[in-house]
């Protein structure tokens, strides 16, 4: 996929890179124009990851850098989401 998926600094940039990469990959794999359902399924783990990253950042801001129980829960959820992604797209 695209290195910007992992290395881009903003959520918008990461999602844009994901969308472009998914469109290119699906056109090649499906040999047809992907529909909304194709995008929905392909984007789901990336969107969930961005939401979890935002929740982790919010927890850090609220509770400082101390690893709280909530942050550990979110980190476990993030790891589970990462397992759904291709290895090159994992954080």
N, C-alpha and C positions, 0 to 999 in steps of 0.2 A: 504494500500500500504506500501511502505518502508519509514521509518523515515528519511533516507538519502535524500529523495527527497526535504525535507524542510531544514534539518539541515546540509547537506554537505556544505562545505565552497567554493567549486569551481563549476563553471558551468558544467565542464566536469563530475564531480562526481555526480551532481544532474541529469544530462541527463542520465548517466550510470544507476543510480538507477531507473529512470523512465523507461528506456528501459527494464531492467530486470523485473521490476514489471509488466509492460504491457504485456510482453511475457508470464509470468506465468498466469496472469489473463485471457488473451485471449485464451490460450490453454484450460483453465478450462471452460470458458464461451462458446467458439466456438466449442469445441470438435474436432478441426482440427488445422492444422498448420496455423497460421495467414499468410496472404500474405502482399505484400508491401503496398497496399492500406489500409489495416487494421492498420498497423503501422503509415502510413502517417496521418490518421485521429486521431489516439490516441495520437500521439506526437505533433500535431499542437499547442495546447494551451500551452504546456510546452516549446516548442521552442519560441513561441511568448513571453512568460513570461521572458525567459532568455534574449531575445533581448531587451525587455523593461527595465529589470534590468540593462543591460549594458548601455542603453541610459540615464537612471537616474544617474548612477555612472559617466558617462561622463559629464552630465550637472552639477553635484555637483563639479566635478573637475574643470570645466571651469568657473563656476560662484560662487564658494564657497558654503557654507552651506545655503545660502539664498534661500528660496523657490521661484523660478521664475515661470512665467506663463507657460513656457515650462515644467518645472518639475511637475506642477499641472496637465497639460494635460497628461503627461506620467503616473502619479499616477492614474488618472482616467482610462486610458487604462489598467493599471496593475490590477486594481480592477475588471474591466470587464472580463479580462482573468481569474482571480482567480475564478470568479463565474462559469466558465465553468468546473473547476476542481473539483474533489471529495473534500469534506470538509477537510479531513485529509491531503491533499496535498496543501492546500492554505497557502499563506504566511501571 
